[in-house]
Amino acid sequence: MKKLLILASMLILIGVGKSMANQADLFSYDAVTIENQMAQLDQLEGYVLSNPGITLGEMSTNGNSLASLVSDANGISGFNLANEKVFGVPSFVWGCVFSWVGVLVVYLVGQDKAETKSAIYGCVVGAVAYTAFYLIYYFVIYNANNII
């Protein structure tokens, strides 16, 4: 039985490793594109420093092309941060990994009913998974060792 469990766990680890190996392009980047974007931000910073008191609305009405760096969908805006997860971690993971403490963190920090509900679902899934692992351990591994 132990050999079967070891073989199954090794196959799962190999499968997980192979699935992650195909995602190597996530860590590659184009240095030229980043340099161009940073140069545009430097231009915007220089314009704002040379014109103290200017607002984004004034820049947009004057037709300044640098205003689009901040006002487009990919720009820096408080509205983009409204859908941000709690500390960058999905609510389901908070509940699944940290149980009721994770639900409490999501409730207090996120203050969003949908996110809190997702954390509660994660908490339930985590509790079921923990119980299943405990029962498997108790009935399969622990009792198998005591029988022999």
VENWOFEN-V563299 format. One record per helix or strand. SS is the DSSP state (h for helix, s for strand). FROM is the first residue (numbers start at 1). LEN is the number of residues. If there is no record, write none. Layout:
# VENWOFEN-V563299
SS|FROM|LEN ; SS|FROM|LEN
This chain:
# VENWOFEN-V563299
h|2|20 ; h|24|4 ; h|31|20 ; h|56|6 ; h|65|7 ; s|86|1 ; s|89|1 ; h|91|20 ; h|113|35
